[in-house]
Amino acid sequence: MPEAESAILERAITTQNESWTPEASRAILDFKLAEPDLRRADELVAKARSGSITEEERRSLENYLRVGRLIEFMKARAILSLKAQGAAD
């Protein structure tokens, strides 16, 4: 059974890594999808809800969702790193 992406990421992106400086963590907190990507993802979600999404569009939506989850995961790790270092605002 293949490992879940989240489990692999947890092992790869650990807050115990000393390279997570407060500055790096704060920079990660600024990560976000570009506006055109957010609009396209919203369009694809609407198509999926209406049942009119094509297979190619479904794959594209999955890519947007995967990248969004990765960004949120990295932000969560950055927050934990800042808290562990006592550098959280």
N, CA, C and O atoms as a GROMACS GRO file, in nm:
protein
  356
    1MET      N    1   0.085  -0.118   0.000
    1MET     CA    2   0.000   0.000   0.000
    1MET      C    3   0.089   0.125   0.000
    1MET      O    4   0.175   0.140   0.087
    2PRO      N    5   0.070   0.213  -0.096
    2PRO     CA    6   0.153   0.332  -0.103
    2PRO      C    7   0.130   0.424   0.016
    2PRO      O    8   0.020   0.432   0.071
    3GLU      N    9   0.234   0.492   0.053
    3GLU     CA   10   0.224   0.589   0.163
    3GLU      C   11   0.135   0.706   0.121
    3GLU      O   12   0.136   0.747   0.004
    4ALA      N   13   0.061   0.759   0.214
    4ALA     CA   14  -0.017   0.879   0.188
    4ALA      C   15   0.078   0.997   0.172
    4ALA      O   16   0.180   1.006   0.240
    5GLU      N   17   0.043   1.088   0.081
    5GLU     CA   18   0.128   1.205   0.058
    5GLU      C   19   0.152   1.282   0.187
    5GLU      O   20   0.262   1.331   0.212
    6SER      N   21   0.048   1.294   0.269
    6SER     CA   22   0.063   1.371   0.393
    6SER      C   23   0.165   1.308   0.487
    6SER      O   24   0.241   1.380   0.552
    7ALA      N   25   0.169   1.176   0.496
    7ALA     CA   26   0.266   1.109   0.583
    7ALA      C   27   0.408   1.129   0.531
    7ALA      O   28   0.501   1.150   0.609
    8ILE      N   29   0.424   1.121   0.401
    8ILE     CA   30   0.556   1.143   0.342
    8ILE      C   31   0.602   1.286   0.367
    8ILE      O   32   0.717   1.310   0.403
    9LEU      N   33   0.510   1.382   0.350
    9LEU     CA   34   0.544   1.522   0.374
    9LEU      C   35   0.579   1.548   0.519
    9LEU      O   36   0.672   1.623   0.548
   10GLU      N   37   0.506   1.486   0.610
   10GLU     CA   38   0.536   1.506   0.752
   10GLU      C   39   0.678   1.465   0.785
   10GLU      O   40   0.746   1.531   0.864
   11ARG      N   41   0.724   1.357   0.724
   11ARG     CA   42   0.861   1.312   0.750
   11ARG      C   43   0.962   1.401   0.679
   11ARG      O   44   1.073   1.422   0.730
   12ALA      N   45   0.926   1.454   0.563
   12ALA     CA   46   1.019   1.537   0.486
   12ALA      C   47   1.029   1.680   0.538
   12ALA      O   48   1.136   1.740   0.538
   13ILE      N   49   0.917   1.732   0.584
   13ILE     CA   50   0.911   1.872   0.628
   13ILE      C   51   0.886   1.872   0.778
   13ILE      O   52   0.772   1.882   0.823
   14THR      N   53   0.990   1.861   0.853
   14THR     CA   54   0.978   1.856   0.998
   14THR      C   55   1.020   1.989   1.060
   14THR      O   56   1.113   2.053   1.012
   15THR      N   57   0.954   2.029   1.164
   15THR     CA   58   0.988   2.155   1.230
   15THR      C   59   1.111   2.140   1.319
   15THR      O   60   1.163   2.239   1.370
   16GLN      N   61   1.157   2.016   1.339
   16GLN     CA   62   1.278   1.998   1.417
   16GLN      C   63   1.403   2.030   1.334
   16GLN      O   64   1.514   2.036   1.388
   17ASN      N   65   1.385   2.051   1.206
   17ASN     CA   66   1.495   2.084   1.118
   17ASN      C   67   1.545   2.223   1.154
   17ASN      O   68   1.469   2.320   1.152
   18GLU      N   69   1.673   2.234   1.187
   18GLU     CA   70   1.728   2.362   1.232
   18GLU      C   71   1.733   2.467   1.122
   18GLU      O   72   1.759   2.584   1.149
   19SER      N   73   1.708   2.427   0.998
   19SER     CA   74   1.712   2.525   0.890
   19SER      C   75   1.586   2.611   0.883
   19SER      O   76   1.578   2.704   0.803
   20TRP      N   77   1.487   2.581   0.966
   20TRP     CA   78   1.364   2.660   0.968
   20TRP      C   79   1.388   2.785   1.054
   20TRP      O   80   1.355   2.787   1.173
   21THR      N   81   1.444   2.887   0.995
   21THR     CA   82   1.464   3.012   1.067
   21THR      C   83   1.331   3.085   1.078
   21THR      O   84   1.240   3.058   1.000
   22PRO      N   85   1.318   3.176   1.173
   22PRO     CA   86   1.195   3.254   1.180
   22PRO      C   87   1.165   3.327   1.049
   22PRO      O   88   1.049   3.338   1.009
   23GLU      N   89   1.268   3.377   0.984
   23GLU     CA   90   1.248   3.448   0.857
   23GLU      C   91   1.194   3.354   0.750
   23GLU      O   92   1.104   3.390   0.675
   24ALA      N   93   1.250   3.233   0.742
   24ALA     CA   94   1.202   3.134   0.644
   24ALA      C   95   1.057   3.097   0.674
   24ALA      O   96   0.975   3.087   0.583
   25SER      N   97   1.027   3.076   0.800
   25SER     CA   98   0.890   3.040   0.838
   25SER      C   99   0.793   3.151   0.802
   25SER      O  100   0.684   3.124   0.753
   26ARG      N  101   0.831   3.274   0.827
   26ARG     CA  102   0.742   3.387   0.794
   26ARG      C  103   0.724   3.399   0.642
   26ARG      O  104   0.616   3.432   0.595
   27ALA      N  105   0.830   3.372   0.567
   27ALA     CA  106   0.819   3.377   0.421
   27ALA      C  107   0.721   3.270   0.372
   27ALA      O  108   0.642   3.296   0.281
   28ILE      N  109   0.725   3.152   0.431
   28ILE     CA  110   0.633   3.045   0.393
   28ILE      C  111   0.489   3.086   0.421
   28ILE      O  112   0.399   3.049   0.346
   29LEU      N  113   0.467   3.161   0.528
   29LEU     CA  114   0.331   3.205   0.561
   29LEU      C  115   0.271   3.297   0.454
   29LEU      O  116   0.150   3.317   0.450
   30ASP      N  117   0.356   3.352   0.368
   30ASP     CA  118   0.308   3.438   0.259
   30ASP      C  119   0.274   3.359   0.133
   30ASP      O  120   0.223   3.417   0.038
   31PHE      N  121   0.302   3.227   0.130
   31PHE     CA  122   0.271   3.146   0.011
   31PHE      C  123   0.120   3.146  -0.013
   31PHE      O  124   0.041   3.136   0.082
   32LYS      N  125   0.080   3.157  -0.138
   32LYS     CA  126  -0.062   3.147  -0.174
   32LYS      C  127  -0.072   3.125  -0.324
   32LYS      O  128   0.020   3.154  -0.400
   33LEU      N  129  -0.187   3.073  -0.365
   33LEU     CA  130  -0.212   3.057  -0.508
   33LEU      C  131  -0.233   3.194  -0.570
   33LEU      O  132  -0.286   3.285  -0.507
   34ALA      N  133  -0.191   3.209  -0.695
   34ALA     CA  134  -0.212   3.333  -0.768
   34ALA      C  135  -0.361   3.350  -0.797
   34ALA      O  136  -0.434   3.251  -0.806
   35GLU      N  137  -0.406   3.473  -0.810
   35GLU     CA  138  -0.547   3.501  -0.835
   35GLU      C  139  -0.604   3.426  -0.956
   35GLU      O  140  -0.713   3.370  -0.946
   36PRO      N  141  -0.532   3.423  -1.070
   36PRO     CA  142  -0.588   3.347  -1.183
   36PRO      C  143  -0.606   3.198  -1.150
   36PRO      O  144  -0.701   3.135  -1.197
   37ASP      N  145  -0.516   3.142  -1.071
   37ASP     CA  146  -0.529   3.002  -1.031
   37ASP      C  147  -0.648   2.982  -0.938
   37ASP      O  148  -0.720   2.883  -0.950
   38LEU      N  149  -0.669   3.075  -0.846
   38LEU     CA  150  -0.785   3.066  -0.757
   38LEU      C  151  -0.915   3.072  -0.836
   38LEU      O  152  -1.009   2.997  -0.809
   39ARG      N  153  -0.920   3.162  -0.933
   39ARG     CA  154  -1.041   3.174  -1.016
   39ARG      C  155  -1.065   3.046  -1.096
   39ARG      O  156  -1.178   2.997  -1.104
   40ARG      N  157  -0.959   2.990  -1.154
   40ARG     CA  158  -0.973   2.868  -1.232
   40ARG      C  159  -1.016   2.752  -1.143
   40ARG      O  160  -1.102   2.673  -1.182
   41ALA      N  161  -0.958   2.742  -1.025
   41ALA     CA  162  -0.998   2.635  -0.932
   41ALA      C  163  -1.145   2.650  -0.895
   41ALA      O  164  -1.218   2.551  -0.888
   42ASP      N  165  -1.190   2.772  -0.870
   42ASP     CA  166  -1.332   2.796  -0.839
   42ASP      C  167  -1.422   2.754  -0.955
   42ASP      O  168  -1.528   2.694  -0.934
   43GLU      N  169  -1.379   2.786  -1.077
   43GLU     CA  170  -1.457   2.745  -1.195
   43GLU      C  171  -1.468   2.593  -1.203
   43GLU      O  172  -1.574   2.538  -1.230
   44LEU      N  173  -1.356   2.526  -1.178
   44LEU     CA  174  -1.355   2.380  -1.186
   44LEU      C  175  -1.440   2.317  -1.076
   44LEU      O  176  -1.507   2.217  -1.099
   45VAL      N  177  -1.437   2.376  -0.956
   45VAL     CA  178  -1.521   2.326  -0.847
   45VAL      C  179  -1.668   2.339  -0.885
   45VAL      O  180  -1.748   2.248  -0.862
   46ALA      N  181  -1.705   2.453  -0.944
   46ALA     CA  182  -1.844   2.474  -0.986
   46ALA      C  183  -1.884   2.370  -1.091
   46ALA      O  184  -1.994   2.317  -1.087
   47LYS      N  185  -1.795   2.344  -1.185
   47LYS     CA  186  -1.825   2.243  -1.287
   47LYS      C  187  -1.839   2.104  -1.225
   47LYS      O  188  -1.925   2.025  -1.265
   48ALA      N  189  -1.753   2.074  -1.127
   48ALA     CA  190  -1.761   1.944  -1.061
   48ALA      C  191  -1.892   1.930  -0.986
   48ALA      O  192  -1.955   1.824  -0.991
   49ARG      N  193  -1.934   2.035  -0.919
   49ARG     CA  194  -2.061   2.031  -0.844
   49ARG      C  195  -2.181   2.014  -0.936
   49ARG      O  196  -2.279   1.949  -0.901
   50SER      N  197  -2.172   2.073  -1.054
   50SER     CA  198  -2.284   2.064  -1.149
   50SER      C  199  -2.281   1.933  -1.228
   50SER      O  200  -2.376   1.901  -1.299
   51GLY      N  201  -2.172   1.860  -1.217
   51GLY     CA  202  -2.160   1.734  -1.289
   51GLY      C  203  -2.117   1.749  -1.434
   51GLY      O  204  -2.128   1.655  -1.512
   52SER      N  205  -2.068   1.867  -1.471
   52SER     CA  206  -2.030   1.891  -1.610
   52SER      C  207  -1.879   1.894  -1.632
   52SER      O  208  -1.833   1.939  -1.737
   53ILE      N  209  -1.803   1.847  -1.536
   53ILE     CA  210  -1.657   1.852  -1.546
   53ILE      C  211  -1.608   1.738  -1.634
   53ILE      O  212  -1.658   1.626  -1.627
   54THR      N  213  -1.509   1.768  -1.718
   54THR     CA  214  -1.448   1.665  -1.803
   54THR      C  215  -1.338   1.594  -1.724
   54THR      O  216  -1.299   1.641  -1.617
   55GLU      N  217  -1.290   1.485  -1.775
   55GLU     CA  218  -1.182   1.411  -1.708
   55GLU      C  219  -1.056   1.496  -1.699
   55GLU      O  220  -0.988   1.496  -1.596
   56GLU      N  221  -1.024   1.568  -1.805
   56GLU     CA  222  -0.906   1.655  -1.805
   56GLU      C  223  -0.922   1.766  -1.700
   56GLU      O  224  -0.827   1.798  -1.628
   57GLU      N  225  -1.040   1.822  -1.692
   57GLU     CA  226  -1.066   1.928  -1.593
   57GLU      C  227  -1.060   1.870  -1.451
   57GLU      O  228  -1.012   1.937  -1.359
   58ARG      N  229  -1.107   1.749  -1.432
   58ARG     CA  230  -1.101   1.685  -1.301
   58ARG      C  231  -0.956   1.667  -1.257
   58ARG      O  232  -0.923   1.691  -1.141
   59ARG      N  233  -0.871   1.624  -1.349
   59ARG     CA  234  -0.728   1.610  -1.316
   59ARG      C  235  -0.667   1.745  -1.282
   59ARG      O  236  -0.586   1.756  -1.190
   60SER      N  237  -0.706   1.846  -1.355
   60SER     CA  238  -0.657   1.981  -1.328
   60SER      C  239  -0.702   2.027  -1.189
   60SER      O  240  -0.622   2.083  -1.114
   61LEU      N  241  -0.828   2.004  -1.156
   61LEU     CA  242  -0.878   2.040  -1.024
   61LEU      C  243  -0.802   1.965  -0.915
   61LEU      O  244  -0.768   2.024  -0.812
   62GLU      N  245  -0.776   1.838  -0.936
   62GLU     CA  246  -0.699   1.761  -0.837
   62GLU      C  247  -0.561   1.822  -0.817
   62GLU      O  248  -0.510   1.824  -0.705
   63ASN      N  249  -0.500   1.870  -0.924
   63ASN     CA  250  -0.369   1.935  -0.912
   63ASN      C  251  -0.378   2.062  -0.828
   63ASN      O  252  -0.294   2.086  -0.740
   64TYR      N  253  -0.480   2.144  -0.855
   64TYR     CA  254  -0.498   2.266  -0.774
   64TYR      C  255  -0.518   2.231  -0.627
   64TYR      O  256  -0.460   2.294  -0.539
   65LEU      N  257  -0.600   2.131  -0.602
   65LEU     CA  258  -0.627   2.091  -0.463
   65LEU      C  259  -0.501   2.038  -0.396
   65LEU      O  260  -0.476   2.068  -0.279
   66ARG      N  261  -0.424   1.959  -0.467
   66ARG     CA  262  -0.301   1.903  -0.411
   66ARG      C  263  -0.201   2.014  -0.376
   66ARG      O  264  -0.141   2.012  -0.268
   67VAL      N  265  -0.185   2.109  -0.466
   67VAL     CA  266  -0.094   2.220  -0.440
   67VAL      C  267  -0.145   2.305  -0.324
   67VAL      O  268  -0.067   2.348  -0.239
   68GLY      N  269  -0.275   2.328  -0.319
   68GLY     CA  270  -0.333   2.404  -0.208
   68GLY      C  271  -0.309   2.336  -0.074
   68GLY      O  272  -0.276   2.402   0.025
   69ARG      N  273  -0.326   2.203  -0.071
   69ARG     CA  274  -0.300   2.129   0.053
   69ARG      C  275  -0.153   2.137   0.092
   69ARG      O  276  -0.121   2.149   0.210
   70LEU      N  277  -0.064   2.130  -0.007
   70LEU     CA  278   0.079   2.141   0.022
   70LEU      C  279   0.112   2.277   0.082
   70LEU      O  280   0.186   2.286   0.180
   71ILE      N  281   0.057   2.382   0.025
   71ILE     CA  282   0.081   2.517   0.078
   71ILE      C  283   0.029   2.527   0.221
   71ILE      O  284   0.099   2.580   0.308
   72GLU      N  285  -0.091   2.478   0.247
   72GLU     CA  286  -0.147   2.484   0.382
   72GLU      C  287  -0.066   2.400   0.480
   72GLU      O  288  -0.048   2.440   0.595
   73PHE      N  289  -0.017   2.285   0.436
   73PHE     CA  290   0.066   2.201   0.520
   73PHE      C  291   0.194   2.274   0.557
   73PHE      O  292   0.235   2.275   0.673
   74MET      N  293   0.258   2.336   0.458
   74MET     CA  294   0.382   2.409   0.485
   74MET      C  295   0.357   2.527   0.579
   74MET      O  296   0.439   2.556   0.666
   75LYS      N  297   0.244   2.595   0.562
   75LYS     CA  298   0.211   2.706   0.651
   75LYS      C  299   0.191   2.656   0.794
   75LYS      O  300   0.236   2.721   0.889
   76ALA      N  301   0.125   2.543   0.811
   76ALA     CA  302   0.105   2.487   0.945
   76ALA      C  303   0.239   2.454   1.008
   76ALA      O  304   0.261   2.482   1.126
   77ARG      N  305   0.329   2.394   0.931
   77ARG     CA  306   0.462   2.363   0.983
   77ARG      C  307   0.538   2.490   1.018
   77ARG      O  308   0.610   2.493   1.118
   78ALA      N  309   0.524   2.594   0.938
   78ALA     CA  310   0.591   2.721   0.966
   78ALA      C  311   0.541   2.780   1.097
   78ALA      O  312   0.620   2.831   1.177
   79ILE      N  313   0.411   2.774   1.120
   79ILE     CA  314   0.354   2.824   1.246
   79ILE      C  315   0.408   2.744   1.364
   79ILE      O  316   0.446   2.803   1.465
   80LEU      N  317   0.411   2.612   1.351
   80LEU     CA  318   0.466   2.529   1.459
   80LEU      C  319   0.612   2.561   1.485
   80LEU      O  320   0.656   2.565   1.600
   81SER      N  321   0.688   2.584   1.380
   81SER     CA  322   0.828   2.618   1.396
   81SER      C  323   0.845   2.750   1.469
   81SER      O  324   0.928   2.761   1.558
   82LEU      N  325   0.765   2.850   1.430
   82LEU     CA  326   0.772   2.980   1.498
   82LEU      C  327   0.735   2.966   1.647
   82LEU      O  328   0.800   3.026   1.733
   83LYS      N  329   0.633   2.889   1.675
   83LYS     CA  330   0.592   2.870   1.815
   83LYS      C  331   0.701   2.798   1.894
   83LYS      O  332   0.730   2.834   2.008
   84ALA      N  333   0.762   2.697   1.834
   84ALA     CA  334   0.867   2.620   1.902
   84ALA      C  335   0.988   2.708   1.932
   84ALA      O  336   1.057   2.687   2.032
   85GLN      N  337   1.012   2.806   1.847
   85GLN     CA  338   1.126   2.896   1.866
   85GLN      C  339   1.090   3.019   1.947
   85GLN      O  340   1.174   3.105   1.974
   86GLY      N  341   0.962   3.027   1.987
   86GLY     CA  342   0.917   3.143   2.062
   86GLY      C  343   0.915   3.269   1.978
   86GLY      O  344   0.922   3.380   2.032
   87ALA      N  345   0.904   3.254   1.846
   87ALA     CA  346   0.908   3.367   1.755
   87ALA      C  347   0.772   3.399   1.695
   87ALA      O  348   0.762   3.484   1.607
   88ALA      N  349   0.668   3.332   1.742
   88ALA     CA  350   0.534   3.358   1.688
   88ALA      C  351   0.488   3.496   1.729
   88ALA      O  352   0.513   3.541   1.841
   89ASP      N  353   0.420   3.564   1.636
   89ASP     CA  354   0.371   3.700   1.666
   89ASP      C  355   0.251   3.696   1.757
   89ASP      O  356   0.197   3.801   1.792
   0.00000   0.00000   0.00000
